[in-house]
Amino acid sequence: MASFDTDFPADCFEFCPNEQYQDIFVCGTYKLLDQASTSTSENDPNTNLEGASAPQKRIGRCLAFRLAPNTSDGISFEKIHAFNLPAVLDMKWKWCPGSLDAPPTLAIADSEGSITVHEWRESVFAQTDAVRCAPRDTLVLSIDWSNRRAEGPASLVASLSDGRLCILRPTEAGKLAVTDTWHAHDYEPWVAAWNYWDTNIIYSGGDDLKLKAWDVRQGFDSPVFVNKRFDAGVTSIQTHPHVEHLLAVGSYNNTVKLFDTRKLSAPITEVDVGGGAWRVKWHPSKARTHDLLVASMHDGFKVVRFAPTTPDATATAPWGNFLGPAAIISRKDNHESMAYGADWAHGAPRADGTTVVGGCSFYDHKMSVWAA
């Protein structure tokens, strides 16, 4: 395992899915400055005329790395680029299935109500777009691209710290614009995510202990479904990219639940992951359909494997072979702080059949890459 000190607290981590750039990954950071450090000079624009203290300011950085080629003596990487911006809450690479010509595109959600878009060009990022989704005192908490499986232009869904969700769709000029914004949760909506199999559907979850589903065709006056049976905030949601109707949902109460998207009232199975499930990521390869990566906040990083009940379990339902006992097959506990960001590398497995995995933790500002 190889590690890196990110300087600022680290909270998100993403591998590039584009076929020619699967050795590239990014880590986002978030630092809250105290008021004294933001208003010590009369030339500081955060100091008002009456000399009152400035509002809290959050700063961040996007760090880009490249994996070294597979070697028998372990995993290594190098830092190749970094740039500053407001504190980073989430980052997502745009999916470009089957495209070798499109440059990798990264969307970044920040602490000042904006989403910026950056293209990876000759080993550096170039900003191509910036969209304001909310006032500067509002955080963009999460983002998700719509086109992991869908054909056509990609849209973004974002969740905002004031309880709203918004959709950003591409314009004729190739930029993004906010087309819909609505109140979705009474407290922070920690996550919003598309149904990758049906991009008319959006899922969201938040500190109001609710999982909601929204249908973009029906407007946003009310969700099409609400699950109120969580006893802690909903923190992470991801549709399975290879198994239709299967949804993984994590929450603060140390549990990951799997749902059939056609019946969200009760989970089909659940597993205790030992810590709040801040991020859940299905393995990107069909060969490891049953494996889920979890950033478990105060209990490290884990890979959960869902086992089949019987050899012909899929005859019951497309997700039937996930109903057996789940087991934690791999874990990393070398981080001394909140495990927030985690992702799988894309592409072919390593010689031993494992996949490169990365994760980052907050207060110890540590990023690590290992195999699982």
C-alpha positions as CSV (number, residue, x, y, z in Angstrom):
1,M,0.0,0.0,0.0
2,A,1.2,3.5,-0.8
3,S,0.1,6.7,1.0
4,F,0.2,10.4,0.6
5,D,-0.2,13.4,2.9
6,T,-2.8,15.7,1.2
7,D,-2.0,18.6,3.6
8,F,-5.7,19.7,3.8
9,P,-8.3,17.2,5.2
10,A,-9.3,14.8,2.4
11,D,-12.9,13.9,1.7
12,C,-13.4,12.5,-1.9
13,F,-11.5,10.2,-4.2
14,E,-12.3,9.1,-7.8
15,F,-10.5,7.0,-10.5
16,C,-10.9,8.0,-14.1
17,P,-13.1,5.6,-16.1
18,N,-12.0,6.6,-19.6
19,E,-10.3,3.7,-21.3
20,Q,-7.0,5.5,-22.1
21,Y,-6.7,7.2,-18.7
22,Q,-7.6,4.6,-16.1
23,D,-4.3,5.2,-14.4
24,I,-5.4,8.7,-13.4
25,F,-7.1,9.4,-10.1
26,V,-8.0,12.5,-8.1
27,C,-8.5,13.4,-4.5
28,G,-10.4,16.4,-3.2
29,T,-9.7,18.3,0.0
30,Y,-11.7,20.6,2.4
31,K,-10.2,23.0,4.9
32,L,-12.3,25.3,7.1
33,L,-10.4,28.4,8.0
34,D,-10.9,30.1,11.4
35,Q,-12.2,33.6,11.4
36,A,-8.9,35.1,12.6
37,S,-7.0,33.7,9.7
38,T,-9.5,35.2,7.2
39,S,-9.7,38.7,8.5
40,T,-6.3,39.9,9.8
41,S,-5.7,42.5,7.1
42,E,-7.5,45.7,6.3
43,N,-6.9,44.7,2.6
44,D,-8.8,41.4,3.1
45,P,-12.0,41.5,1.1
46,N,-13.7,39.3,3.8
47,T,-13.4,42.1,6.4
48,N,-16.3,44.6,6.3
49,L,-16.1,48.3,6.9
50,E,-17.2,48.0,10.6
51,G,-14.3,45.7,11.3
52,A,-16.5,42.7,12.2
53,S,-15.2,39.3,11.8
54,A,-15.5,37.6,8.4
55,P,-17.9,34.7,7.8
56,Q,-16.4,31.2,7.8
57,K,-14.3,30.5,4.7
58,R,-13.6,27.1,3.3
59,I,-10.8,26.4,0.9
60,G,-9.8,23.2,-1.0
61,R,-7.7,21.6,-3.6
62,C,-8.0,19.0,-6.4
63,L,-5.0,16.7,-6.5
64,A,-4.3,14.5,-9.5
65,F,-2.1,11.4,-9.5
66,R,-1.0,8.7,-11.9
67,L,-0.6,5.0,-11.0
68,A,2.7,3.4,-11.9
69,P,2.5,0.3,-14.1
70,N,1.8,-2.9,-12.2
71,T,4.9,-4.3,-10.5
72,S,5.5,-7.4,-8.4
73,D,6.6,-5.3,-5.4
74,G,3.4,-3.4,-4.8
75,I,1.5,-0.3,-5.9
76,S,3.0,3.2,-6.4
77,F,1.9,6.5,-7.9
78,E,3.0,10.0,-8.5
79,K,1.4,13.4,-8.0
80,I,1.2,15.2,-11.4
81,H,-1.1,18.2,-10.9
82,A,-3.0,20.2,-8.4
83,F,-5.1,23.4,-8.3
84,N,-6.9,25.4,-5.7
85,L,-10.6,26.2,-5.4
86,P,-13.2,26.5,-2.7
87,A,-13.5,23.4,-0.5
88,V,-14.3,20.3,-2.4
89,L,-17.4,18.3,-1.3
90,D,-17.6,15.8,-4.2
91,M,-16.0,15.0,-7.6
92,K,-17.3,12.8,-10.4
93,W,-15.7,11.9,-13.7
94,K,-18.1,12.0,-16.7
95,W,-18.8,8.6,-18.2
96,C,-17.7,8.2,-21.8
97,P,-18.5,4.6,-22.7
98,G,-16.9,3.4,-25.9
99,S,-15.4,6.9,-26.6
100,L,-11.6,7.1,-27.2
101,D,-11.6,10.7,-28.5
102,A,-13.4,12.6,-25.7
103,P,-11.0,14.1,-23.1
104,P,-11.7,13.0,-19.5
105,T,-14.1,15.4,-17.9
106,L,-14.3,16.0,-14.1
107,A,-17.1,17.8,-12.3
108,I,-16.3,19.3,-8.9
109,A,-18.9,20.3,-6.3
110,D,-17.7,23.1,-4.0
111,S,-18.5,24.9,-0.8
112,E,-19.6,28.2,-2.4
113,G,-22.7,27.0,-4.3
114,S,-21.0,26.1,-7.6
115,I,-20.0,23.2,-9.8
116,T,-17.0,23.6,-12.0
117,V,-16.1,21.3,-15.0
118,H,-12.5,20.5,-15.9
119,E,-11.0,18.6,-18.9
120,W,-7.8,16.6,-18.5
121,R,-5.5,17.9,-21.2
122,E,-1.8,16.8,-21.5
123,S,-1.5,15.9,-17.8
124,V,-3.2,19.0,-16.4
125,F,-6.8,20.1,-15.8
126,A,-8.3,23.0,-17.8
127,Q,-11.6,24.5,-16.5
128,T,-14.2,24.5,-19.2
129,D,-17.4,25.5,-17.3
130,A,-18.7,26.9,-14.0
131,V,-22.3,26.9,-13.0
132,R,-23.7,28.6,-9.9
133,C,-26.4,26.4,-8.3
134,A,-26.9,28.3,-5.1
135,P,-25.8,31.4,-3.0
136,R,-22.2,31.4,-1.9
137,D,-23.1,30.4,1.7
138,T,-24.6,27.1,0.4
139,L,-22.6,23.9,-0.1
140,V,-23.0,21.6,-3.0
141,L,-22.9,18.3,-1.1
142,S,-23.0,15.7,-3.9
143,I,-23.1,15.3,-7.6
144,D,-23.8,12.4,-10.1
145,W,-23.6,12.1,-13.9
146,S,-26.6,10.4,-15.6
147,N,-24.8,8.6,-18.4
148,R,-23.1,5.6,-16.8
149,R,-25.3,3.3,-18.9
150,A,-27.4,5.8,-20.9
151,E,-26.8,7.0,-24.4
152,G,-26.7,10.6,-25.3
153,P,-25.8,13.9,-23.5
154,A,-25.0,13.7,-19.8
155,S,-26.8,15.6,-17.1
156,L,-25.8,16.2,-13.5
157,V,-27.9,16.0,-10.4
158,A,-26.7,17.9,-7.3
159,S,-27.7,18.1,-3.7
160,L,-27.4,21.4,-1.8
161,S,-27.0,22.0,2.0
162,D,-30.1,24.1,2.1
163,G,-32.3,21.0,1.4
164,R,-32.7,21.4,-2.3
165,L,-31.7,19.3,-5.3
166,C,-31.0,20.6,-8.8
167,I,-30.5,19.2,-12.3
168,L,-27.9,20.6,-14.7
169,R,-28.5,19.8,-18.4
170,P,-26.2,20.5,-21.4
171,T,-27.0,23.5,-23.6
172,E,-26.6,23.7,-27.3
173,A,-23.3,25.5,-26.7
174,G,-22.0,22.4,-24.9
175,K,-22.2,24.0,-21.4
176,L,-24.3,23.0,-18.4
177,A,-27.2,25.0,-17.1
178,V,-29.5,24.6,-14.1
179,T,-32.9,23.6,-15.4
180,D,-34.7,22.4,-12.3
181,T,-34.3,23.2,-8.6
182,W,-36.7,22.1,-5.8
183,H,-36.9,21.6,-2.1
184,A,-36.3,17.9,-1.4
185,H,-35.3,17.4,2.3
186,D,-35.9,19.2,5.6
187,Y,-32.3,18.8,6.5
188,E,-29.0,18.3,4.6
189,P,-29.5,16.0,1.6
190,W,-26.1,14.2,1.7
191,V,-26.6,12.5,-1.6
192,A,-28.5,12.6,-4.9
193,A,-28.0,9.9,-7.5
194,W,-29.5,8.8,-10.9
195,N,-31.0,5.5,-11.6
196,Y,-28.4,4.5,-14.3
197,W,-30.9,2.2,-15.9
198,D,-33.7,4.7,-16.1
199,T,-32.5,8.3,-16.0
200,N,-36.0,9.6,-15.5
201,I,-35.5,8.6,-11.9
202,I,-33.4,10.3,-9.2
203,Y,-32.8,9.1,-5.7
204,S,-31.9,11.3,-2.7
205,G,-31.2,10.8,1.0
206,G,-30.5,13.1,3.9
207,D,-30.4,14.0,7.5
208,D,-34.2,13.8,7.7
209,L,-33.8,10.0,7.8
210,K,-35.6,9.6,4.4
211,L,-34.8,8.0,1.1
212,K,-36.8,9.5,-1.7
213,A,-37.4,8.8,-5.4
214,W,-38.2,11.5,-7.9
215,D,-39.5,11.2,-11.5
216,V,-38.4,14.0,-13.7
217,R,-41.4,13.5,-16.0
218,Q,-43.9,14.2,-13.1
219,G,-42.3,17.4,-11.8
220,F,-40.9,18.0,-8.3
221,D,-43.8,19.1,-6.2
222,S,-43.6,15.7,-4.4
223,P,-41.5,12.5,-4.6
224,V,-42.9,9.4,-6.2
225,F,-41.8,7.4,-3.2
226,V,-40.5,8.1,0.4
227,N,-39.0,5.5,2.7
228,K,-39.2,6.8,6.3
229,R,-37.9,3.6,8.0
230,F,-34.3,4.7,8.5
231,D,-33.1,5.4,12.1
232,A,-30.2,7.6,11.0
233,G,-29.3,9.9,8.1
234,V,-29.0,8.5,4.6
235,T,-25.5,9.3,3.3
236,S,-24.8,7.3,0.1
237,I,-26.7,5.8,-2.8
238,Q,-25.6,3.9,-5.9
239,T,-27.5,2.0,-8.5
240,H,-25.8,-1.3,-9.5
241,P,-24.2,-0.7,-13.0
242,H,-24.6,-4.3,-14.1
243,V,-27.7,-5.6,-12.2
244,E,-31.0,-3.8,-13.0
245,H,-33.3,-2.8,-10.1
246,L,-30.6,-3.2,-7.5
247,L,-29.8,-0.2,-5.3
248,A,-27.2,0.1,-2.5
249,V,-28.0,2.7,0.3
250,G,-25.7,3.6,3.2
251,S,-26.5,5.5,6.3
252,Y,-25.0,6.8,9.5
253,N,-26.2,3.8,11.5
254,N,-23.4,1.4,10.3
255,T,-25.6,-0.3,7.8
256,V,-25.7,-0.8,4.0
257,K,-29.1,-1.8,2.7
258,L,-29.9,-3.3,-0.8
259,F,-33.2,-2.4,-2.3
260,D,-35.2,-3.6,-5.3
261,T,-35.9,-0.2,-7.0
262,R,-39.5,-1.4,-7.8
263,K,-40.2,-1.8,-4.1
264,L,-38.3,0.7,-2.0
265,S,-40.5,0.2,1.1
266,A,-38.2,-2.5,2.6
267,P,-34.6,-3.7,1.9
268,I,-34.1,-7.1,0.3
269,T,-31.0,-7.6,2.5
270,E,-28.7,-5.5,4.7
271,V,-25.2,-5.7,6.2
272,D,-23.5,-4.1,9.2
273,V,-20.3,-2.4,8.0
274,G,-19.2,-1.3,11.4
275,G,-19.2,2.5,10.7
276,G,-21.3,5.1,9.0
277,A,-21.4,4.2,5.2
278,W,-20.3,7.6,3.7
279,R,-19.6,6.2,0.3
280,V,-20.7,2.9,-1.4
281,K,-19.3,1.9,-4.8
282,W,-20.2,-1.2,-6.7
283,H,-17.2,-2.9,-8.5
284,P,-17.0,-1.6,-12.1
285,S,-16.4,-5.1,-13.5
286,K,-19.1,-7.7,-14.2
287,A,-16.6,-10.3,-13.0
288,R,-17.0,-9.0,-9.5
289,T,-20.7,-8.1,-9.6
290,H,-21.2,-9.0,-5.9
291,D,-18.5,-6.7,-4.5
292,L,-19.2,-3.4,-2.9
293,L,-16.6,-0.9,-1.6
294,V,-17.6,1.1,1.5
295,A,-15.9,4.0,3.1
296,S,-17.1,3.4,6.7
297,M,-16.3,6.7,8.3
298,H,-14.9,5.9,11.8
299,D,-14.2,2.2,10.9
300,G,-12.0,2.2,7.9
301,F,-12.5,0.9,4.3
302,K,-14.2,-2.4,3.5
303,V,-15.1,-4.6,0.6
304,V,-18.4,-6.4,1.2
305,R,-19.2,-9.5,-0.9
306,F,-22.9,-10.5,-1.2
307,A,-23.2,-14.3,-1.7
308,P,-25.9,-16.2,-3.5
309,T,-28.5,-18.2,-1.6
310,T,-28.6,-21.0,-4.1
311,P,-26.8,-21.7,-7.4
312,D,-30.0,-20.8,-9.4
313,A,-30.9,-17.8,-7.2
314,T,-31.1,-15.5,-10.2
315,A,-34.2,-17.4,-11.3
316,T,-36.1,-15.7,-8.5
317,A,-35.1,-12.1,-9.5
318,P,-32.3,-10.4,-11.3
319,W,-30.8,-9.6,-7.9
320,G,-31.6,-13.0,-6.4
321,N,-27.9,-14.0,-6.1
322,F,-27.3,-11.1,-3.6
323,L,-29.6,-12.6,-0.9
324,G,-27.1,-14.9,0.7
325,P,-25.0,-14.0,3.8
326,A,-22.7,-11.0,3.1
327,A,-19.1,-11.0,4.2
328,I,-16.4,-8.4,4.6
329,I,-13.6,-9.9,2.4
330,S,-11.2,-7.1,2.7
331,R,-10.6,-4.1,5.0
332,K,-8.0,-1.3,5.6
333,D,-7.7,0.3,8.9
334,N,-4.4,2.3,8.6
335,H,-6.3,5.6,8.5
336,E,-6.6,7.4,11.9
337,S,-9.6,9.5,10.9
338,M,-13.0,9.6,9.2
339,A,-12.9,7.5,6.0
340,Y,-14.8,9.5,3.5
341,G,-13.6,9.0,-0.1
342,A,-13.2,5.6,-1.8
343,D,-13.2,4.2,-5.3
344,W,-12.2,1.2,-7.5
345,A,-9.8,1.5,-10.4
346,H,-11.2,0.6,-13.8
347,G,-9.8,-1.7,-16.4
348,A,-8.2,-5.1,-16.2
349,P,-7.5,-6.7,-12.8
350,R,-4.0,-7.2,-11.5
351,A,-2.2,-10.5,-12.1
352,D,-3.5,-11.9,-8.8
353,G,-7.1,-11.0,-9.7
354,T,-7.3,-8.1,-7.3
355,T,-8.3,-4.5,-8.2
356,V,-6.5,-1.3,-7.2
357,V,-8.5,0.6,-4.7
358,G,-8.0,4.1,-3.3
359,G,-9.4,6.0,-0.3
360,C,-8.9,9.1,1.8
361,S,-9.6,10.2,5.3
362,F,-10.3,13.6,6.8
363,Y,-8.5,14.9,9.9
364,D,-5.3,13.0,9.3
365,H,-5.3,14.3,5.7
366,K,-4.2,10.9,4.3
367,M,-4.8,9.3,1.0
368,S,-3.9,5.6,0.3
369,V,-3.9,3.2,-2.7
370,W,-3.9,-0.6,-2.2
371,A,-5.2,-3.8,-3.8
372,A,-8.4,-5.6,-2.8
